[in-house]
Amino acid sequence: MTVYTCPACNELFHKNYLSGTFPGGKEKEDIDCPSCGHTVATEMTSAVLGTKALTADEKTAYLASATKSRT
């Protein structure tokens, strides 16, 4: 799971695919913060993207793993 941090509000979130992909039809889809709507990144895909804030448990696990990788 790729975790994004919103530069506008510091929310931690991840993207999910709301539809399957199909050949042809790739478009640039925005990856928007689910809290404030700020566009954090874009991705070329034929799927529809959604975003969801990390739960408290997911945030704890992510921050613990990020700390371990720095040491």
PDB file of N, H, CA, C and O in Angstrom:
ATOM      1  N   MET A   1       0.848  -1.174   0.000  1.00  0.00           N
ATOM      2  CA  MET A   1       0.000   0.000   0.000  1.00  0.00           C
ATOM      3  C   MET A   1       0.898   1.242   0.000  1.00  0.00           C
ATOM      4  O   MET A   1       1.797   1.377   0.830  1.00  0.00           O
ATOM      5  N   THR A   2       0.637   2.125  -0.930  1.00  0.00           N
ATOM      6  H   THR A   2      -0.093   2.016  -1.604  1.00  0.00           H
ATOM      7  CA  THR A   2       1.350   3.392  -0.975  1.00  0.00           C
ATOM      8  C   THR A   2       0.628   4.396  -0.100  1.00  0.00           C
ATOM      9  O   THR A   2      -0.574   4.611  -0.253  1.00  0.00           O
ATOM     10  N   VAL A   3       1.356   5.011   0.816  1.00  0.00           N
ATOM     11  H   VAL A   3       2.333   4.836   0.941  1.00  0.00           H
ATOM     12  CA  VAL A   3       0.770   5.998   1.722  1.00  0.00           C
ATOM     13  C   VAL A   3       1.198   7.388   1.265  1.00  0.00           C
ATOM     14  O   VAL A   3       2.373   7.633   0.994  1.00  0.00           O
ATOM     15  N   TYR A   4       0.240   8.277   1.187  1.00  0.00           N
ATOM     16  H   TYR A   4      -0.715   8.077   1.407  1.00  0.00           H
ATOM     17  CA  TYR A   4       0.487   9.662   0.811  1.00  0.00           C
ATOM     18  C   TYR A   4       0.298  10.540   2.037  1.00  0.00           C
ATOM     19  O   TYR A   4      -0.512  10.236   2.913  1.00  0.00           O
ATOM     20  N   THR A   5       1.055  11.637   2.092  1.00  0.00           N
ATOM     21  H   THR A   5       1.713  11.884   1.380  1.00  0.00           H
ATOM     22  CA  THR A   5       0.876  12.647   3.127  1.00  0.00           C
ATOM     23  C   THR A   5       0.478  13.935   2.432  1.00  0.00           C
ATOM     24  O   THR A   5       1.195  14.417   1.555  1.00  0.00           O
ATOM     25  N   CYS A   6      -0.651  14.489   2.813  1.00  0.00           N
ATOM     26  H   CYS A   6      -1.234  14.097   3.525  1.00  0.00           H
ATOM     27  CA  CYS A   6      -1.126  15.723   2.206  1.00  0.00           C
ATOM     28  C   CYS A   6      -0.272  16.893   2.704  1.00  0.00           C
ATOM     29  O   CYS A   6      -0.142  17.085   3.913  1.00  0.00           O
ATOM     30  N   PRO A   7       0.308  17.673   1.793  1.00  0.00           N
ATOM     31  CA  PRO A   7       1.111  18.818   2.220  1.00  0.00           C
ATOM     32  C   PRO A   7       0.266  19.965   2.767  1.00  0.00           C
ATOM     33  O   PRO A   7       0.789  20.850   3.444  1.00  0.00           O
ATOM     34  N   ALA A   8      -1.023  19.957   2.483  1.00  0.00           N
ATOM     35  H   ALA A   8      -1.448  19.238   1.933  1.00  0.00           H
ATOM     36  CA  ALA A   8      -1.895  21.035   2.941  1.00  0.00           C
ATOM     37  C   ALA A   8      -2.400  20.817   4.366  1.00  0.00           C
ATOM     38  O   ALA A   8      -2.496  21.767   5.143  1.00  0.00           O
ATOM     39  N   CYS A   9      -2.727  19.552   4.716  1.00  0.00           N
ATOM     40  H   CYS A   9      -2.649  18.781   4.085  1.00  0.00           H
ATOM     41  CA  CYS A   9      -3.322  19.309   6.039  1.00  0.00           C
ATOM     42  C   CYS A   9      -2.628  18.186   6.825  1.00  0.00           C
ATOM     43  O   CYS A   9      -3.027  17.883   7.950  1.00  0.00           O
ATOM     44  N   ASN A  10      -1.592  17.566   6.238  1.00  0.00           N
ATOM     45  H   ASN A  10      -1.268  17.812   5.325  1.00  0.00           H
ATOM     46  CA  ASN A  10      -0.809  16.484   6.873  1.00  0.00           C
ATOM     47  C   ASN A  10      -1.583  15.191   7.107  1.00  0.00           C
ATOM     48  O   ASN A  10      -1.147  14.360   7.903  1.00  0.00           O
ATOM     49  N   GLU A  11      -2.709  15.000   6.443  1.00  0.00           N
ATOM     50  H   GLU A  11      -3.063  15.675   5.796  1.00  0.00           H
ATOM     51  CA  GLU A  11      -3.473  13.748   6.560  1.00  0.00           C
ATOM     52  C   GLU A  11      -2.697  12.629   5.880  1.00  0.00           C
ATOM     53  O   GLU A  11      -2.141  12.829   4.800  1.00  0.00           O
ATOM     54  N   LEU A  12      -2.655  11.459   6.497  1.00  0.00           N
ATOM     55  H   LEU A  12      -3.106  11.297   7.375  1.00  0.00           H
ATOM     56  CA  LEU A  12      -2.079  10.257   5.894  1.00  0.00           C
ATOM     57  C   LEU A  12      -3.215   9.477   5.248  1.00  0.00           C
ATOM     58  O   LEU A  12      -4.239   9.231   5.885  1.00  0.00           O
ATOM     59  N   PHE A  13      -3.041   9.085   3.981  1.00  0.00           N
ATOM     60  H   PHE A  13      -2.209   9.286   3.463  1.00  0.00           H
ATOM     61  CA  PHE A  13      -4.104   8.357   3.279  1.00  0.00           C
ATOM     62  C   PHE A  13      -3.513   7.457   2.215  1.00  0.00           C
ATOM     63  O   PHE A  13      -2.330   7.549   1.888  1.00  0.00           O
ATOM     64  N   HIS A  14      -4.352   6.584   1.680  1.00  0.00           N
ATOM     65  H   HIS A  14      -5.313   6.509   1.946  1.00  0.00           H
ATOM     66  CA  HIS A  14      -3.928   5.713   0.586  1.00  0.00           C
ATOM     67  C   HIS A  14      -4.977   5.759  -0.510  1.00  0.00           C
ATOM     68  O   HIS A  14      -6.117   6.164  -0.286  1.00  0.00           O
ATOM     69  N   LYS A  15      -4.568   5.335  -1.703  1.00  0.00           N
ATOM     70  H   LYS A  15      -3.642   5.006  -1.886  1.00  0.00           H
ATOM     71  CA  LYS A  15      -5.505   5.300  -2.829  1.00  0.00           C
ATOM     72  C   LYS A  15      -6.038   3.887  -2.992  1.00  0.00           C
ATOM     73  O   LYS A  15      -5.408   2.916  -2.573  1.00  0.00           O
ATOM     74  N   ASN A  16      -7.199   3.791  -3.602  1.00  0.00           N
ATOM     75  H   ASN A  16      -7.711   4.579  -3.942  1.00  0.00           H
ATOM     76  CA  ASN A  16      -7.749   2.491  -3.955  1.00  0.00           C
ATOM     77  C   ASN A  16      -8.399   2.611  -5.325  1.00  0.00           C
ATOM     78  O   ASN A  16      -8.801   3.694  -5.750  1.00  0.00           O
ATOM     79  N   TYR A  17      -8.490   1.497  -5.990  1.00  0.00           N
ATOM     80  H   TYR A  17      -8.164   0.617  -5.645  1.00  0.00           H
ATOM     81  CA  TYR A  17      -9.080   1.451  -7.324  1.00  0.00           C
ATOM     82  C   TYR A  17     -10.555   1.092  -7.189  1.00  0.00           C
ATOM     83  O   TYR A  17     -10.903   0.036  -6.661  1.00  0.00           O
ATOM     84  N   LEU A  18     -11.417   1.987  -7.674  1.00  0.00           N
ATOM     85  H   LEU A  18     -11.134   2.845  -8.103  1.00  0.00           H
ATOM     86  CA  LEU A  18     -12.860   1.785  -7.537  1.00  0.00           C
ATOM     87  C   LEU A  18     -13.456   1.027  -8.711  1.00  0.00           C
ATOM     88  O   LEU A  18     -14.621   0.631  -8.665  1.00  0.00           O
ATOM     89  N   SER A  19     -12.678   0.822  -9.753  1.00  0.00           N
ATOM     90  H   SER A  19     -11.732   1.144  -9.790  1.00  0.00           H
ATOM     91  CA  SER A  19     -13.152   0.060 -10.907  1.00  0.00           C
ATOM     92  C   SER A  19     -11.975  -0.712 -11.479  1.00  0.00           C
ATOM     93  O   SER A  19     -10.817  -0.412 -11.187  1.00  0.00           O
ATOM     94  N   GLY A  20     -12.279  -1.684 -12.276  1.00  0.00           N
ATOM     95  H   GLY A  20     -13.219  -1.928 -12.513  1.00  0.00           H
ATOM     96  CA  GLY A  20     -11.223  -2.426 -12.954  1.00  0.00           C
ATOM     97  C   GLY A  20     -10.641  -1.594 -14.084  1.00  0.00           C
ATOM     98  O   GLY A  20     -11.221  -0.593 -14.504  1.00  0.00           O
ATOM     99  N   THR A  21      -9.507  -2.019 -14.557  1.00  0.00           N
ATOM    100  H   THR A  21      -9.036  -2.832 -14.215  1.00  0.00           H
ATOM    101  CA  THR A  21      -8.897  -1.328 -15.689  1.00  0.00           C
ATOM    102  C   THR A  21      -9.376  -1.946 -16.986  1.00  0.00           C
ATOM    103  O   THR A  21      -9.854  -3.080 -17.008  1.00  0.00           O
ATOM    104  N   PHE A  22      -9.247  -1.197 -18.060  1.00  0.00           N
ATOM    105  H   PHE A  22      -8.859  -0.275 -18.042  1.00  0.00           H
ATOM    106  CA  PHE A  22      -9.605  -1.729 -19.362  1.00  0.00           C
ATOM    107  C   PHE A  22      -8.604  -1.209 -20.388  1.00  0.00           C
ATOM    108  O   PHE A  22      -8.032  -0.134 -20.205  1.00  0.00           O
ATOM    109  N   PRO A  23      -8.388  -1.955 -21.458  1.00  0.00           N
ATOM    110  CA  PRO A  23      -7.394  -1.561 -22.456  1.00  0.00           C
ATOM    111  C   PRO A  23      -7.764  -0.238 -23.140  1.00  0.00           C
ATOM    112  O   PRO A  23      -8.937   0.060 -23.366  1.00  0.00           O
ATOM    113  N   GLY A  24      -6.748   0.524 -23.456  1.00  0.00           N
ATOM    114  H   GLY A  24      -5.796   0.282 -23.272  1.00  0.00           H
ATOM    115  CA  GLY A  24      -7.010   1.807 -24.147  1.00  0.00           C
ATOM    116  C   GLY A  24      -7.431   2.866 -23.138  1.00  0.00           C
ATOM    117  O   GLY A  24      -7.076   2.624 -21.984  1.00  0.00           O
ATOM    118  N   GLY A  25      -8.023   3.840 -23.307  1.00  0.00           N
ATOM    119  H   GLY A  25      -8.311   4.038 -24.244  1.00  0.00           H
ATOM    120  CA  GLY A  25      -8.688   4.744 -22.370  1.00  0.00           C
ATOM    121  C   GLY A  25      -7.963   5.246 -21.140  1.00  0.00           C
ATOM    122  O   GLY A  25      -8.623   5.637 -20.177  1.00  0.00           O
ATOM    123  N   LYS A  26      -6.627   5.255 -21.120  1.00  0.00           N
ATOM    124  H   LYS A  26      -6.091   4.938 -21.902  1.00  0.00           H
ATOM    125  CA  LYS A  26      -5.943   5.782 -19.946  1.00  0.00           C
ATOM    126  C   LYS A  26      -6.119   7.297 -19.877  1.00  0.00           C
ATOM    127  O   LYS A  26      -6.031   7.996 -20.886  1.00  0.00           O
ATOM    128  N   GLU A  27      -6.366   7.780 -18.680  1.00  0.00           N
ATOM    129  H   GLU A  27      -6.437   7.212 -17.860  1.00  0.00           H
ATOM    130  CA  GLU A  27      -6.484   9.211 -18.441  1.00  0.00           C
ATOM    131  C   GLU A  27      -5.713   9.561 -17.183  1.00  0.00           C
ATOM    132  O   GLU A  27      -5.431   8.697 -16.352  1.00  0.00           O
ATOM    133  N   LYS A  28      -5.376  10.830 -17.052  1.00  0.00           N
ATOM    134  H   LYS A  28      -5.605  11.531 -17.727  1.00  0.00           H
ATOM    135  CA  LYS A  28      -4.690  11.284 -15.848  1.00  0.00           C
ATOM    136  C   LYS A  28      -5.745  11.471 -14.755  1.00  0.00           C
ATOM    137  O   LYS A  28      -6.644  12.303 -14.878  1.00  0.00           O
ATOM    138  N   GLU A  29      -5.619  10.692 -13.697  1.00  0.00           N
ATOM    139  H   GLU A  29      -4.889  10.016 -13.597  1.00  0.00           H
ATOM    140  CA  GLU A  29      -6.545  10.753 -12.566  1.00  0.00           C
ATOM    141  C   GLU A  29      -5.851  11.440 -11.396  1.00  0.00           C
ATOM    142  O   GLU A  29      -4.695  11.145 -11.091  1.00  0.00           O
ATOM    143  N   ASP A  30      -6.556  12.352 -10.747  1.00  0.00           N
ATOM    144  H   ASP A  30      -7.494  12.592 -10.995  1.00  0.00           H
ATOM    145  CA  ASP A  30      -6.009  13.029  -9.574  1.00  0.00           C
ATOM    146  C   ASP A  30      -6.085  12.138  -8.343  1.00  0.00           C
ATOM    147  O   ASP A  30      -7.044  11.386  -8.169  1.00  0.00           O
ATOM    148  N   ILE A  31      -5.079  12.227  -7.499  1.00  0.00           N
ATOM    149  H   ILE A  31      -4.300  12.839  -7.640  1.00  0.00           H
ATOM    150  CA  ILE A  31      -5.083  11.567  -6.196  1.00  0.00           C
ATOM    151  C   ILE A  31      -5.249  12.691  -5.177  1.00  0.00           C
ATOM    152  O   ILE A  31      -4.298  13.397  -4.843  1.00  0.00           O
ATOM    153  N   ASP A  32      -6.487  12.837  -4.692  1.00  0.00           N
ATOM    154  H   ASP A  32      -7.260  12.263  -4.964  1.00  0.00           H
ATOM    155  CA  ASP A  32      -6.853  13.949  -3.825  1.00  0.00           C
ATOM    156  C   ASP A  32      -6.946  13.524  -2.370  1.00  0.00           C
ATOM    157  O   ASP A  32      -7.372  12.410  -2.065  1.00  0.00           O
ATOM    158  N   CYS A  33      -6.545  14.413  -1.476  1.00  0.00           N
ATOM    159  H   CYS A  33      -6.199  15.318  -1.723  1.00  0.00           H
ATOM    160  CA  CYS A  33      -6.659  14.162  -0.040  1.00  0.00           C
ATOM    161  C   CYS A  33      -8.131  14.002   0.321  1.00  0.00           C
ATOM    162  O   CYS A  33      -8.952  14.836  -0.062  1.00  0.00           O
ATOM    163  N   PRO A  34      -8.477  12.949   1.047  1.00  0.00           N
ATOM    164  CA  PRO A  34      -9.887  12.751   1.415  1.00  0.00           C
ATOM    165  C   PRO A  34     -10.368  13.749   2.474  1.00  0.00           C
ATOM    166  O   PRO A  34     -11.573  13.886   2.688  1.00  0.00           O
ATOM    167  N   SER A  35      -9.444  14.442   3.135  1.00  0.00           N
ATOM    168  H   SER A  35      -8.466  14.331   2.962  1.00  0.00           H
ATOM    169  CA  SER A  35      -9.839  15.397   4.178  1.00  0.00           C
ATOM    170  C   SER A  35     -10.068  16.800   3.632  1.00  0.00           C
ATOM    171  O   SER A  35     -11.083  17.430   3.930  1.00  0.00           O
ATOM    172  N   CYS A  36      -9.116  17.291   2.827  1.00  0.00           N
ATOM    173  H   CYS A  36      -8.291  16.779   2.586  1.00  0.00           H
ATOM    174  CA  CYS A  36      -9.220  18.683   2.377  1.00  0.00           C
ATOM    175  C   CYS A  36      -9.398  18.831   0.869  1.00  0.00           C
ATOM    176  O   CYS A  36      -9.694  19.928   0.395  1.00  0.00           O
ATOM    177  N   GLY A  37      -9.224  17.744   0.099  1.00  0.00           N
ATOM    178  H   GLY A  37      -8.983  16.853   0.484  1.00  0.00           H
ATOM    179  CA  GLY A  37      -9.417  17.793  -1.344  1.00  0.00           C
ATOM    180  C   GLY A  37      -8.207  18.253  -2.142  1.00  0.00           C
ATOM    181  O   GLY A  37      -8.282  18.349  -3.367  1.00  0.00           O
ATOM    182  N   HIS A  38      -7.101  18.536  -1.480  1.00  0.00           N
ATOM    183  H   HIS A  38      -7.040  18.458  -0.485  1.00  0.00           H
ATOM    184  CA  HIS A  38      -5.883  18.973  -2.170  1.00  0.00           C
ATOM    185  C   HIS A  38      -5.375  17.849  -3.068  1.00  0.00           C
ATOM    186  O   HIS A  38      -5.310  16.698  -2.636  1.00  0.00           O
ATOM    187  N   THR A  39      -5.013  18.166  -4.313  1.00  0.00           N
ATOM    188  H   THR A  39      -5.066  19.101  -4.664  1.00  0.00           H
ATOM    189  CA  THR A  39      -4.448  17.168  -5.217  1.00  0.00           C
ATOM    190  C   THR A  39      -2.991  16.947  -4.858  1.00  0.00           C
ATOM    191  O   THR A  39      -2.171  17.861  -4.948  1.00  0.00           O
ATOM    192  N   VAL A  40      -2.676  15.723  -4.449  1.00  0.00           N
ATOM    193  H   VAL A  40      -3.342  14.981  -4.376  1.00  0.00           H
ATOM    194  CA  VAL A  40      -1.339  15.373  -3.975  1.00  0.00           C
ATOM    195  C   VAL A  40      -0.491  14.781  -5.107  1.00  0.00           C
ATOM    196  O   VAL A  40       0.724  14.976  -5.146  1.00  0.00           O
ATOM    197  N   ALA A  41      -1.133  14.068  -6.015  1.00  0.00           N
ATOM    198  H   ALA A  41      -2.120  13.910  -5.983  1.00  0.00           H
ATOM    199  CA  ALA A  41      -0.408  13.425  -7.114  1.00  0.00           C
ATOM    200  C   ALA A  41      -1.408  13.106  -8.222  1.00  0.00           C
ATOM    201  O   ALA A  41      -2.615  13.286  -8.060  1.00  0.00           O
ATOM    202  N   THR A  42      -0.890  12.635  -9.338  1.00  0.00           N
ATOM    203  H   THR A  42       0.090  12.488  -9.470  1.00  0.00           H
ATOM    204  CA  THR A  42      -1.738  12.152 -10.429  1.00  0.00           C
ATOM    205  C   THR A  42      -1.193  10.813 -10.889  1.00  0.00           C
ATOM    206  O   THR A  42      -0.033  10.479 -10.647  1.00  0.00           O
ATOM    207  N   GLU A  43      -2.049  10.051 -11.555  1.00  0.00           N
ATOM    208  H   GLU A  43      -2.991  10.322 -11.752  1.00  0.00           H
ATOM    209  CA  GLU A  43      -1.641   8.748 -12.076  1.00  0.00           C
ATOM    210  C   GLU A  43      -2.342   8.513 -13.398  1.00  0.00           C
ATOM    211  O   GLU A  43      -3.533   8.788 -13.535  1.00  0.00           O
ATOM    212  N   MET A  44      -1.596   7.999 -14.381  1.00  0.00           N
ATOM    213  H   MET A  44      -0.628   7.775 -14.269  1.00  0.00           H
ATOM    214  CA  MET A  44      -2.197   7.624 -15.659  1.00  0.00           C
ATOM    215  C   MET A  44      -2.765   6.216 -15.502  1.00  0.00           C
ATOM    216  O   MET A  44      -2.024   5.263 -15.264  1.00  0.00           O
ATOM    217  N   THR A  45      -4.083   6.094 -15.638  1.00  0.00           N
ATOM    218  H   THR A  45      -4.685   6.869 -15.831  1.00  0.00           H
ATOM    219  CA  THR A  45      -4.737   4.803 -15.466  1.00  0.00           C
ATOM    220  C   THR A  45      -6.079   4.808 -16.179  1.00  0.00           C
ATOM    221  O   THR A  45      -6.632   5.869 -16.468  1.00  0.00           O
ATOM    222  N   SER A  46      -6.596   3.633 -16.458  1.00  0.00           N
ATOM    223  H   SER A  46      -6.146   2.771 -16.223  1.00  0.00           H
ATOM    224  CA  SER A  46      -7.946   3.523 -17.002  1.00  0.00           C
ATOM    225  C   SER A  46      -8.943   3.195 -15.894  1.00  0.00           C
ATOM    226  O   SER A  46     -10.135   3.038 -16.161  1.00  0.00           O
ATOM    227  N   ALA A  47      -8.469   3.092 -14.664  1.00  0.00           N
ATOM    228  H   ALA A  47      -7.501   3.220 -14.448  1.00  0.00           H
ATOM    229  CA  ALA A  47      -9.344   2.818 -13.515  1.00  0.00           C
ATOM    230  C   ALA A  47      -9.822   4.135 -12.904  1.00  0.00           C
ATOM    231  O   ALA A  47      -9.266   5.201 -13.169  1.00  0.00           O
ATOM    232  N   VAL A  48     -10.847   4.036 -12.094  1.00  0.00           N
ATOM    233  H   VAL A  48     -11.299   3.170 -11.879  1.00  0.00           H
ATOM    234  CA  VAL A  48     -11.308   5.176 -11.305  1.00  0.00           C
ATOM    235  C   VAL A  48     -10.648   5.056  -9.936  1.00  0.00           C
ATOM    236  O   VAL A  48     -10.702   3.999  -9.306  1.00  0.00           O
ATOM    237  N   LEU A  49     -10.020   6.145  -9.475  1.00  0.00           N
ATOM    238  H   LEU A  49      -9.976   7.003  -9.987  1.00  0.00           H
ATOM    239  CA  LEU A  49      -9.307   6.120  -8.197  1.00  0.00           C
ATOM    240  C   LEU A  49     -10.137   6.772  -7.103  1.00  0.00           C
ATOM    241  O   LEU A  49     -10.886   7.717  -7.347  1.00  0.00           O
ATOM    242  N   GLY A  50      -9.987   6.250  -5.903  1.00  0.00           N
ATOM    243  H   GLY A  50      -9.378   5.482  -5.705  1.00  0.00           H
ATOM    244  CA  GLY A  50     -10.558   6.861  -4.711  1.00  0.00           C
ATOM    245  C   GLY A  50      -9.474   6.930  -3.661  1.00  0.00           C
ATOM    246  O   GLY A  50      -8.439   6.276  -3.788  1.00  0.00           O
ATOM    247  N   THR A  51      -9.697   7.713  -2.629  1.00  0.00           N
ATOM    248  H   THR A  51     -10.537   8.245  -2.526  1.00  0.00           H
ATOM    249  CA  THR A  51      -8.727   7.795  -1.540  1.00  0.00           C
ATOM    250  C   THR A  51      -9.445   7.614  -0.217  1.00  0.00           C
ATOM    251  O   THR A  51     -10.637   7.897  -0.095  1.00  0.00           O
ATOM    252  N   LYS A  52      -8.701   7.137   0.775  1.00  0.00           N
ATOM    253  H   LYS A  52      -7.733   6.908   0.676  1.00  0.00           H
ATOM    254  CA  LYS A  52      -9.272   6.873   2.091  1.00  0.00           C
ATOM    255  C   LYS A  52      -8.215   7.175   3.142  1.00  0.00           C
ATOM    256  O   LYS A  52      -7.063   6.760   3.013  1.00  0.00           O
ATOM    257  N   ALA A  53      -8.610   7.897   4.178  1.00  0.00           N
ATOM    258  H   ALA A  53      -9.546   8.234   4.283  1.00  0.00           H
ATOM    259  CA  ALA A  53      -7.697   8.201   5.272  1.00  0.00           C
ATOM    260  C   ALA A  53      -7.302   6.915   5.979  1.00  0.00           C
ATOM    261  O   ALA A  53      -8.097   5.980   6.073  1.00  0.00           O
ATOM    262  N   LEU A  54      -6.076   6.872   6.475  1.00  0.00           N
ATOM    263  H   LEU A  54      -5.430   7.631   6.399  1.00  0.00           H
ATOM    264  CA  LEU A  54      -5.630   5.715   7.248  1.00  0.00           C
ATOM    265  C   LEU A  54      -6.366   5.675   8.585  1.00  0.00           C
ATOM    266  O   LEU A  54      -6.635   6.714   9.188  1.00  0.00           O
ATOM    267  N   THR A  55      -6.684   4.484   9.034  1.00  0.00           N
ATOM    268  H   THR A  55      -6.466   3.640   8.544  1.00  0.00           H
ATOM    269  CA  THR A  55      -7.267   4.323  10.357  1.00  0.00           C
ATOM    270  C   THR A  55      -6.177   4.570  11.399  1.00  0.00           C
ATOM    271  O   THR A  55      -4.999   4.660  11.053  1.00  0.00           O
ATOM    272  N   ALA A  56      -6.554   4.677  12.649  1.00  0.00           N
ATOM    273  H   ALA A  56      -7.510   4.604  12.930  1.00  0.00           H
ATOM    274  CA  ALA A  56      -5.579   4.892  13.717  1.00  0.00           C
ATOM    275  C   ALA A  56      -4.561   3.751  13.755  1.00  0.00           C
ATOM    276  O   ALA A  56      -3.366   3.995  13.924  1.00  0.00           O
ATOM    277  N   ASP A  57      -5.023   2.513  13.601  1.00  0.00           N
ATOM    278  H   ASP A  57      -5.994   2.315  13.464  1.00  0.00           H
ATOM    279  CA  ASP A  57      -4.113   1.355  13.608  1.00  0.00           C
ATOM    280  C   ASP A  57      -3.165   1.393  12.409  1.00  0.00           C
ATOM    281  O   ASP A  57      -1.980   1.093  12.549  1.00  0.00           O
ATOM    282  N   GLU A  58      -3.680   1.759  11.231  1.00  0.00           N
ATOM    283  H   GLU A  58      -4.643   2.003  11.117  1.00  0.00           H
ATOM    284  CA  GLU A  58      -2.837   1.847  10.039  1.00  0.00           C
ATOM    285  C   GLU A  58      -1.780   2.943  10.195  1.00  0.00           C
ATOM    286  O   GLU A  58      -0.630   2.762   9.794  1.00  0.00           O
ATOM    287  N   LYS A  59      -2.175   4.085  10.781  1.00  0.00           N
ATOM    288  H   LYS A  59      -3.109   4.232  11.107  1.00  0.00           H
ATOM    289  CA  LYS A  59      -1.222   5.175  11.010  1.00  0.00           C
ATOM    290  C   LYS A  59      -0.110   4.730  11.949  1.00  0.00           C
ATOM    291  O   LYS A  59       1.064   5.008  11.705  1.00  0.00           O
ATOM    292  N   THR A  60      -0.482   4.040  13.022  1.00  0.00           N
ATOM    293  H   THR A  60      -1.436   3.815  13.220  1.00  0.00           H
ATOM    294  CA  THR A  60       0.510   3.563  13.986  1.00  0.00           C
ATOM    295  C   THR A  60       1.490   2.605  13.312  1.00  0.00           C
ATOM    296  O   THR A  60       2.700   2.729  13.498  1.00  0.00           O
ATOM    297  N   ALA A  61       0.987   1.663  12.539  1.00  0.00           N
ATOM    298  H   ALA A  61       0.003   1.563  12.388  1.00  0.00           H
ATOM    299  CA  ALA A  61       1.839   0.692  11.849  1.00  0.00           C
ATOM    300  C   ALA A  61       2.727   1.382  10.819  1.00  0.00           C
ATOM    301  O   ALA A  61       3.911   1.065  10.708  1.00  0.00           O
ATOM    302  N   TYR A  62       2.168   2.315  10.075  1.00  0.00           N
ATOM    303  H   TYR A  62       1.206   2.573  10.165  1.00  0.00           H
ATOM    304  CA  TYR A  62       2.947   3.027   9.047  1.00  0.00           C
ATOM    305  C   TYR A  62       4.062   3.844   9.696  1.00  0.00           C
ATOM    306  O   TYR A  62       5.209   3.789   9.253  1.00  0.00           O
ATOM    307  N   LEU A  63       3.735   4.589  10.728  1.00  0.00           N
ATOM    308  H   LEU A  63       2.803   4.633  11.088  1.00  0.00           H
ATOM    309  CA  LEU A  63       4.740   5.427  11.382  1.00  0.00           C
ATOM    310  C   LEU A  63       5.827   4.575  12.050  1.00  0.00           C
ATOM    311  O   LEU A  63       6.994   4.966  12.060  1.00  0.00           O
ATOM    312  N   ALA A  64       5.456   3.419  12.606  1.00  0.00           N
ATOM    313  H   ALA A  64       4.508   3.102  12.598  1.00  0.00           H
ATOM    314  CA  ALA A  64       6.442   2.524  13.204  1.00  0.00           C
ATOM    315  C   ALA A  64       7.382   1.969  12.146  1.00  0.00           C
ATOM    316  O   ALA A  64       8.589   1.886  12.375  1.00  0.00           O
ATOM    317  N   SER A  65       6.844   1.588  10.986  1.00  0.00           N
ATOM    318  H   SER A  65       5.864   1.656  10.800  1.00  0.00           H
ATOM    319  CA  SER A  65       7.691   1.039   9.926  1.00  0.00           C
ATOM    320  C   SER A  65       8.566   2.132   9.316  1.00  0.00           C
ATOM    321  O   SER A  65       9.705   1.861   8.936  1.00  0.00           O
ATOM    322  N   ALA A  66       8.065   3.339   9.218  1.00  0.00           N
ATOM    323  H   ALA A  66       7.140   3.559   9.527  1.00  0.00           H
ATOM    324  CA  ALA A  66       8.864   4.447   8.691  1.00  0.00           C
ATOM    325  C   ALA A  66      10.025   4.770   9.626  1.00  0.00           C
ATOM    326  O   ALA A  66      11.123   5.095   9.174  1.00  0.00           O
ATOM    327  N   THR A  67       9.780   4.679  10.910  1.00  0.00           N
ATOM    328  H   THR A  67       8.888   4.415  11.277  1.00  0.00           H
ATOM    329  CA  THR A  67      10.826   4.938  11.897  1.00  0.00           C
ATOM    330  C   THR A  67      11.897   3.855  11.825  1.00  0.00           C
ATOM    331  O   THR A  67      13.087   4.159  11.905  1.00  0.00           O
ATOM    332  N   LYS A  68      11.488   2.581  11.672  1.00  0.00           N
ATOM    333  H   LYS A  68      10.521   2.334  11.607  1.00  0.00           H
ATOM    334  CA  LYS A  68      12.443   1.469  11.585  1.00  0.00           C
ATOM    335  C   LYS A  68      13.320   1.594  10.352  1.00  0.00           C
ATOM    336  O   LYS A  68      14.510   1.286  10.405  1.00  0.00           O
ATOM    337  N   SER A  69      12.742   2.045   9.234  1.00  0.00           N
ATOM    338  H   SER A  69      11.775   2.295   9.191  1.00  0.00           H
ATOM    339  CA  SER A  69      13.517   2.121   8.004  1.00  0.00           C
ATOM    340  C   SER A  69      14.559   3.240   8.037  1.00  0.00           C
ATOM    341  O   SER A  69      15.490   3.236   7.231  1.00  0.00           O
ATOM    342  N   ARG A  70      14.419   4.184   8.944  1.00  0.00           N
ATOM    343  H   ARG A  70      13.663   4.188   9.598  1.00  0.00           H
ATOM    344  CA  ARG A  70      15.384   5.276   9.069  1.00  0.00           C
ATOM    345  C   ARG A  70      16.580   4.882   9.938  1.00  0.00           C
ATOM    346  O   ARG A  70      17.625   5.531   9.880  1.00  0.00           O
ATOM    347  N   THR A  71      16.439   3.832  10.735  1.00  0.00           N
ATOM    348  H   THR A  71      15.591   3.304  10.781  1.00  0.00           H
ATOM    349  CA  THR A  71      17.535   3.440  11.625  1.00  0.00           C
ATOM    350  C   THR A  71      18.360   2.322  11.052  1.00  0.00           C
ATOM    351  O   THR A  71      19.320   1.879  11.681  1.00  0.00           O
TER     352      THR A  71
END
